[in-house]
């Protein structure tokens, strides 16, 4: 069983959940998304780090997605990130050998999250982003940053069993 990032459900509004996430450590690759970034991150957790330590895979895999210029926020950077297991902190997480992998600490934060199933693609993800942003706007929630995609399953999981979420930080 893959360790999943923990959160506390604060409340539900329409089709979204407001969640509180504790501080978490991410291994991130910027400007190099999808298969290439996944491969770089997978190599990092598979021992391509200074301690040559294997790190357990966790969920979700977090990534930016392109959204149309009409959306209220635009991400200026593309990224993919793996959440590090809870057993690590900033001082114990293995340092990457590949300079494209950056270790970052995400402080505790609140997210508005919309869950959906199936395979992800540009159109489907974009519709979900717009749905999330409409609900956030209609409920007068203040956002911070850009929306992002969280995928919970391996590429081998049949579409109907896949768990995906779009999220945005709220303040």
C-alpha positions as CSV (number, residue, x, y, z in Angstrom):
1,X,0.0,0.0,0.0
2,X,1.4,3.4,-1.0
3,X,1.6,6.1,1.7
4,X,-0.7,9.0,0.9
5,X,-0.3,12.6,2.0
6,X,-2.3,13.2,5.1
7,X,-4.9,16.0,5.5
8,X,-7.8,17.0,7.7
9,X,-11.2,17.7,6.1
10,X,-12.3,21.2,7.2
11,X,-15.6,21.3,5.3
12,X,-17.4,20.5,2.1
13,X,-18.8,23.2,-0.2
14,X,-20.7,22.0,-3.2
15,X,-18.5,19.4,-5.0
16,X,-15.2,20.6,-3.3
17,X,-13.5,19.8,-0.1
18,X,-11.6,22.3,2.0
19,X,-8.6,20.5,3.4
20,X,-5.9,21.4,5.8
21,X,-2.5,19.8,4.9
22,X,0.4,19.6,7.4
23,X,3.9,20.7,6.4
24,X,5.3,18.3,3.8
25,X,8.5,17.8,1.9
26,X,8.5,17.6,-1.9
27,X,11.0,16.4,-4.4
28,X,10.3,18.6,-7.4
29,X,11.5,18.9,-11.0
30,X,10.6,22.2,-12.8
31,X,10.3,23.0,-16.5
32,X,10.6,19.3,-17.4
33,X,7.1,17.8,-17.0
34,X,5.3,14.5,-17.6
35,X,7.3,11.4,-18.5
36,X,10.8,13.0,-18.4
37,X,10.1,14.6,-15.0
38,X,8.5,11.4,-13.7
39,X,11.6,9.4,-14.7
40,X,14.0,11.9,-13.0
41,X,12.0,11.8,-9.8
42,X,11.6,8.0,-10.0
43,X,15.4,7.6,-10.3
44,X,15.8,9.9,-7.3
45,X,13.6,7.7,-5.1
46,X,15.1,4.6,-6.6
47,X,18.5,5.5,-5.2
48,X,19.9,8.2,-7.4
49,X,20.7,10.3,-4.3
50,X,23.8,11.0,-2.2
51,X,23.0,8.2,0.3
52,X,21.9,5.8,-2.5
53,X,18.8,5.1,-0.4
54,X,15.6,3.9,-1.9
55,X,12.6,6.0,-0.9
56,X,9.1,4.6,-0.8
57,X,6.7,5.9,-3.5
58,X,3.9,8.0,-2.1
59,X,0.7,9.6,-3.5
60,X,-0.3,11.9,-4.9
61,X,2.1,12.8,-7.7
62,X,1.6,16.6,-8.0
63,X,2.0,18.5,-11.2
64,X,1.2,21.9,-12.8
65,X,-1.0,21.9,-15.8
66,X,-1.4,24.4,-18.5
67,X,-4.6,26.4,-18.1
68,X,-6.1,28.9,-20.6
69,X,-5.3,32.6,-20.5
70,X,-8.9,33.3,-19.4
71,X,-8.4,31.6,-16.0
72,X,-7.8,34.0,-13.1
73,X,-4.3,32.6,-12.3
74,X,-1.6,31.3,-14.6
75,X,1.3,29.2,-13.5
76,X,4.6,30.6,-14.7
77,X,6.5,27.3,-14.1
78,X,5.8,23.7,-15.0
79,X,6.6,21.2,-12.3
80,X,6.1,17.6,-11.1
81,X,6.6,16.7,-7.5
82,X,6.7,13.6,-5.3
83,X,5.6,13.9,-1.7
84,X,8.3,12.4,0.6
85,X,7.2,9.9,3.2
86,X,6.4,11.2,6.7
87,X,9.5,9.5,8.1
88,X,11.7,12.2,6.5
89,X,12.2,15.8,7.5
90,X,14.3,18.5,5.8
91,X,17.5,17.3,7.5
92,X,17.0,13.5,6.8
93,X,15.6,13.4,3.3
94,X,18.3,12.1,0.9
95,X,20.0,14.8,-1.2
96,X,19.5,14.4,-4.9
97,X,22.5,13.7,-7.2
98,X,20.6,15.1,-10.2
99,X,20.6,19.0,-10.0
100,X,17.1,19.0,-11.6
101,X,15.6,17.6,-8.5
102,X,14.9,20.2,-5.8
103,X,13.9,19.4,-2.2
104,X,11.4,21.9,-0.9
105,X,9.3,22.2,2.3
106,X,5.7,23.2,1.8
107,X,4.4,24.8,5.0
108,X,1.0,23.9,6.4
109,X,-1.7,25.1,4.1
110,X,-5.3,25.0,3.2
111,X,-6.5,23.7,-0.2
112,X,-9.8,23.7,-2.1
113,X,-9.9,20.3,-3.8
114,X,-12.2,18.7,-6.4
115,X,-11.9,14.9,-6.9
116,X,-12.6,13.1,-10.2
117,X,-11.9,9.7,-11.7
118,X,-10.6,8.4,-15.0
119,X,-7.6,9.2,-17.1
120,X,-6.4,12.7,-17.2
121,X,-5.9,14.7,-20.3
122,X,-5.7,18.4,-21.1
123,X,-9.4,19.0,-21.8
124,X,-10.7,17.0,-18.8
125,X,-8.3,18.5,-16.4
126,X,-9.0,22.0,-17.7
127,X,-12.8,21.5,-17.2
128,X,-12.1,20.3,-13.6
129,X,-9.9,23.4,-13.0
130,X,-12.6,25.7,-14.2
131,X,-15.2,23.9,-12.1
132,X,-13.0,24.2,-9.1
133,X,-12.3,27.9,-9.7
134,X,-16.0,28.7,-10.3
135,X,-17.0,27.1,-6.9
136,X,-14.1,28.9,-5.2
137,X,-15.1,32.2,-6.7
138,X,-18.9,31.7,-6.1
139,X,-18.1,31.1,-2.4
140,X,-15.8,34.2,-2.1
141,X,-12.8,32.1,-1.1
142,X,-9.5,33.9,-1.6
143,X,-6.9,31.9,-3.6
144,X,-3.1,31.9,-3.5
145,X,-1.0,30.6,-6.4
146,X,-2.1,28.5,-9.3
147,X,-4.2,25.3,-9.5
148,X,-2.5,22.0,-9.8
149,X,-3.2,18.3,-10.4
150,X,-2.8,15.5,-8.0
151,X,-2.7,11.9,-9.3
152,X,-3.0,8.9,-7.0
153,X,-2.6,5.9,-9.1
154,X,0.0,4.2,-11.3
155,X,-0.4,4.4,-15.1
156,X,-1.4,0.7,-15.1
157,X,-4.6,1.4,-13.0
158,X,-7.7,1.1,-15.2
159,X,-9.3,4.5,-15.9
160,X,-12.5,4.1,-13.9
161,X,-10.4,3.2,-10.8
162,X,-8.1,6.2,-10.9
163,X,-8.3,8.9,-8.3
164,X,-7.4,12.4,-9.4
165,X,-7.8,15.8,-7.9
166,X,-7.4,19.4,-8.9
167,X,-6.5,21.8,-6.1
168,X,-5.7,25.4,-5.3
169,X,-4.4,27.0,-2.1
170,X,-6.8,29.2,-0.3
171,X,-6.2,31.8,2.4
